[in-house]
Amino acid sequence: MRVIAGSAGGVRLAVPKRGVRPTMDRVKAAIFSSLGEAIIGARVLDLFAGSGALGIEALSRGAAFVEDDRQSAEAIEKNLAKTNLKGSVRHQDAFDFLRETSNAEKFQIIFADPPYERVRDESHTEKLLNNASLPKLLEPNGIFVLEKRPADTLAQTKLWRVIRQKTYGATEVLFLEPIRN
């Protein structure tokens, strides 16, 4: 289901009043074009889900949405109901989710569009790339799609290998795969 300009299949999606930086349509189009056939039938995790538009567009046989903001989590639930799609919404901080989740639940694709501001001298991007739980949530051949500010330098990580990197205006999209021992 395509999500364009805040509507999915002609249904206007709910958007929280604050705390959401929507992914531009051209960035979403590039992400899905890059994922190609991998998106079909994929189990998707959408961290920092916002209104859920990215995960809803990827949704096929189930998606999990993680969003800390209550209004955003409620908007995702409304959007799933409006579009008659199934998915679970977890009103929880993404890093708490990563810390508490079981490794039994695996995903083919994980999206993350974290806030750009820094937290305790570390960016969300750095925290994600150094989180040892995140690669364990991916199935073999799974892909982690991370959006970040182009100016933020990418520190070396022992957990991830960049397989594709593209800048679209104020957004840089990284396609990463875990480095498996």
ZAFI-373735 format. One line per 10 residues: number of its first residue (from 0); their letters; for each residue x, y, z of C-alpha. Coordinates in steps of 0.25 Angstrom, whole numbers, padded with zeros to 4 digits, m for minus. Example, Ala and Ser with C-alpha at 12.3 -4.5 7.8 and 13.67 -1.06 7.14 Angstrom:
# residues 2
0	as	0049:m0018:0031 ~ 0055:m0004:0029
END
This chain:
# residues 181
0	mrviagsagg	0000:0000:0000 ~ 0006:0013:m0004 ~ 0006:0025:0006 ~ 0007:0038:m0001 ~ 0005:0052:0005 ~ m0001:0046:0017 ~ m0011:0037:0011 ~ m0011:0022:0009 ~ m0020:0016:m0002 ~ m0028:0029:m0002
10	vrlavpkrgv	m0030:0028:0014 ~ m0024:0041:0021 ~ m0015:0036:0032 ~ m0015:0042:0046 ~ m0003:0050:0049 ~ 0001:0054:0064 ~ 0002:0069:0066 ~ 0016:0068:0071 ~ 0029:0061:0071 ~ 0028:0055:0056
20	rptmdrvkaa	0038:0058:0045 ~ 0031:0051:0034 ~ 0040:0044:0023 ~ 0039:0051:0010 ~ 0031:0044:m0001 ~ 0044:0044:m0010 ~ 0052:0037:0001 ~ 0042:0027:0004 ~ 0041:0024:m0011 ~ 0056:0022:m0011
30	ifsslgeaii	0056:0013:0001 ~ 0046:0004:m0005 ~ 0052:0004:m0019 ~ 0065:0000:m0012 ~ 0059:m0011:m0004 ~ 0052:m0016:m0017 ~ 0047:m0030:m0015 ~ 0052:m0031:m0001 ~ 0040:m0023:0004 ~ 0030:m0033:m0001
40	garvldlfag	0025:m0042:0010 ~ 0035:m0036:0020 ~ 0033:m0036:0035 ~ 0036:m0021:0038 ~ 0040:m0014:0051 ~ 0039:0001:0051 ~ 0046:0008:0062 ~ 0043:0023:0065 ~ 0031:0020:0057 ~ 0024:0034:0057
50	sgalgieals	0011:0033:0050 ~ 0015:0019:0045 ~ 0015:0023:0030 ~ 0028:0016:0027 ~ 0024:0003:0034 ~ 0010:0004:0028 ~ 0015:0005:0014 ~ 0024:m0007:0017 ~ 0013:m0015:0024 ~ 0010:m0028:0018
60	rgaafveddr	0009:m0040:0028 ~ 0011:m0032:0040 ~ 0019:m0020:0046 ~ 0023:m0016:0060 ~ 0023:m0001:0062 ~ 0031:0005:0074 ~ 0028:0019:0078 ~ 0031:0026:0091 ~ 0021:0038:0089 ~ 0007:0034:0094
70	qsaeaieknl	0000:0043:0083 ~ 0009:0037:0072 ~ 0006:0022:0077 ~ m0009:0026:0077 ~ m0008:0031:0063 ~ m0002:0018:0058 ~ m0013:0010:0064 ~ m0023:0019:0057 ~ m0016:0018:0044 ~ m0015:0003:0045
80	aktnlkgsvr	m0030:0002:0048 ~ m0033:0012:0036 ~ m0025:0004:0026 ~ m0030:m0009:0031 ~ m0016:m0014:0033 ~ m0010:m0022:0045 ~ 0002:m0019:0053 ~ 0006:m0017:0068 ~ 0008:m0004:0074 ~ 0018:m0003:0086
90	hqdafdflre	0017:0010:0093 ~ 0031:0009:0098 ~ 0045:0016:0097 ~ 0052:0009:0085 ~ 0065:0007:0094 ~ 0056:0001:0105 ~ 0050:m0008:0095 ~ 0063:m0013:0089 ~ 0068:m0015:0103 ~ 0056:m0023:0107
100	tsnaekfqii	0052:m0031:0095 ~ 0054:m0045:0093 ~ 0063:m0050:0082 ~ 0052:m0060:0078 ~ 0045:m0049:0070 ~ 0052:m0047:0057 ~ 0050:m0037:0046 ~ 0055:m0036:0031 ~ 0055:m0021:0031 ~ 0057:m0011:0042
110	fadppyervr	0054:0004:0040 ~ 0059:0015:0049 ~ 0057:0029:0047 ~ 0062:0034:0061 ~ 0061:0049:0065 ~ 0073:0056:0061 ~ 0077:0063:0074 ~ 0088:0058:0083 ~ 0085:0050:0096 ~ 0096:0051:0107
120	deshteklln	0107:0054:0097 ~ 0103:0043:0088 ~ 0094:0043:0076 ~ 0082:0033:0074 ~ 0090:0028:0062 ~ 0102:0025:0070 ~ 0094:0018:0081 ~ 0087:0010:0070 ~ 0099:0006:0063 ~ 0106:0002:0076
130	naslpkllep	0094:m0006:0082 ~ 0097:m0021:0082 ~ 0083:m0025:0083 ~ 0079:m0019:0069 ~ 0086:m0028:0060 ~ 0081:m0040:0067 ~ 0067:m0036:0064 ~ 0070:m0037:0049 ~ 0068:m0050:0041 ~ 0080:m0055:0033
140	ngifvlekrp	0080:m0046:0021 ~ 0072:m0036:0028 ~ 0074:m0021:0026 ~ 0074:m0009:0035 ~ 0070:0004:0029 ~ 0075:0016:0037 ~ 0071:0031:0034 ~ 0081:0041:0039 ~ 0086:0055:0037 ~ 0096:0056:0026
150	adtlaqtklw	0105:0064:0034 ~ 0106:0054:0045 ~ 0119:0046:0043 ~ 0117:0031:0044 ~ 0127:0025:0054 ~ 0133:0012:0052 ~ 0125:0000:0057 ~ 0128:m0014:0059 ~ 0113:m0018:0058 ~ 0109:m0013:0044
160	rvirqktyga	0114:m0012:0030 ~ 0109:m0001:0021 ~ 0104:m0007:0008 ~ 0097:0005:0002 ~ 0098:0020:0006 ~ 0090:0031:m0001 ~ 0087:0046:0003 ~ 0074:0053:m0001 ~ 0074:0067:0003 ~ 0074:0068:0019
170	tevlflepir	0073:0052:0020 ~ 0084:0042:0018 ~ 0079:0027:0017 ~ 0088:0016:0021 ~ 0085:0001:0017 ~ 0093:m0007:0027 ~ 0095:m0022:0030 ~ 0100:m0028:0042 ~ 0115:m0033:0042 ~ 0113:m0047:0046
180	n	0125:m0055:0052
END
